[in-house]
Amino acid sequence: MRLVIARCSVDYAGRLTAHLPSAPRLILVKADGSVSIHADDRAYKPLNWMSPPCTLKEGAGDDEGVWTVVNKAGEKLIITMEEVLHDSSHELGVDPGLIKDGVEAHLQELLADRIETLGEGYTLIRREYMTAIGPVDILCRDASGQTVAIEIKRRGEIDGVEQLTRYLELLNRDPHLAPVRGIFAAQEIKPQARVLATDRGIGCQVLDYDALRGIEDDKLRLF
């Protein structure tokens, strides 16, 4: 990961246009190629960003200090550096991914063991299907043979939908799996998360953990 703190202005040109006037900002360049610009507020959310796959070109000569980031759709993020205060690179290695709490881990085991409870004809591909950005909780196929990625949370919030969205972007680049659709499963799904998931074509499934854990026959129930 490369960390750059600089006084800079930022222009985005694509489906929309946006301009960030000159100010000190943090620029993150990650190993997956993504570039994001952060202010010293807003928690984790960047002011602007470009998701991979994209390319970063650092200008030279008359364009020295100008970074141009272009994605596959031709959208551009242009960062004009006025003063670089810090520039360092750090090798973070492979991230082990988020460690699930006991409830999430148990739900994952239950659903993987009896995947047909998601619907008739569902078959398991594997649990903890690894991607470049972490493991997908469950990867399976539905009755039509389409690949389905399932993200399981105890409480379903917007962050979980964003996480599943990133997984789907990667999985759909694999011709052996695509097209891949997603299911966001949780004991409780917040209204905002449900709206975002629906907007992105992701299905939502509310899970009753106590019922799943206490069921004794060979069928689990999803609510």
Rosetta blueprint (number, residue, H / E / L):
1 M L
2 R E
3 L E
4 V E
5 I E
6 A E
7 R E
8 C E
9 S E
10 V E
11 D E
12 Y E
13 A E
14 G L
15 R L
16 L L
17 T E
18 A E
19 H E
20 L E
21 P E
22 S E
23 A E
24 P E
25 R E
26 L E
27 I E
28 L E
29 V E
30 K L
31 A L
32 D L
33 G L
34 S L
35 V E
36 S E
37 I E
38 H E
39 A L
40 D L
41 D L
42 R L
43 A L
44 Y L
45 K L
46 P L
47 L L
48 N E
49 W E
50 M E
51 S L
52 P L
53 P L
54 C E
55 T E
56 L E
57 K E
58 E E
59 G L
60 A L
61 G H
62 D H
63 D H
64 E L
65 G L
66 V E
67 W E
68 T E
69 V E
70 V E
71 N E
72 K L
73 A L
74 G L
75 E L
76 K E
77 L E
78 I E
79 I E
80 T E
81 M E
82 E E
83 E E
84 V E
85 L E
86 H E
87 D E
88 S E
89 S E
90 H L
91 E L
92 L L
93 G L
94 V L
95 D L
96 P L
97 G L
98 L L
99 I L
100 K L
101 D L
102 G H
103 V H
104 E H
105 A H
106 H H
107 L H
108 Q H
109 E H
110 L H
111 L H
112 A H
113 D H
114 R L
115 I H
116 E H
117 T H
118 L H
119 G L
120 E L
121 G L
122 Y L
123 T E
124 L E
125 I E
126 R E
127 R E
128 E E
129 Y E
130 M E
131 T E
132 A L
133 I L
134 G E
135 P E
136 V E
137 D E
138 I E
139 L E
140 C E
141 R E
142 D L
143 A L
144 S L
145 G L
146 Q L
147 T E
148 V E
149 A E
150 I E
151 E E
152 I E
153 K E
154 R E
155 R E
156 G E
157 E L
158 I H
159 D H
160 G H
161 V H
162 E H
163 Q H
164 L H
165 T H
166 R H
167 Y H
168 L H
169 E H
170 L H
171 L H
172 N L
173 R L
174 D L
175 P L
176 H L
177 L L
178 A L
179 P L
180 V E
181 R E
182 G E
183 I E
184 F E
185 A E
186 A E
187 Q E
188 E E
189 I E
190 K L
191 P H
192 Q H
193 A H
194 R H
195 V H
196 L H
197 A H
198 T H
199 D H
200 R L
201 G L
202 I L
203 G E
204 C E
205 Q E
206 V E
207 L L
208 D L
209 Y H
210 D H
211 A H
212 L H
213 R H
214 G H
215 I L
216 E L
217 D L
218 D L
219 K L
220 L L
221 R L
222 L L
223 F L
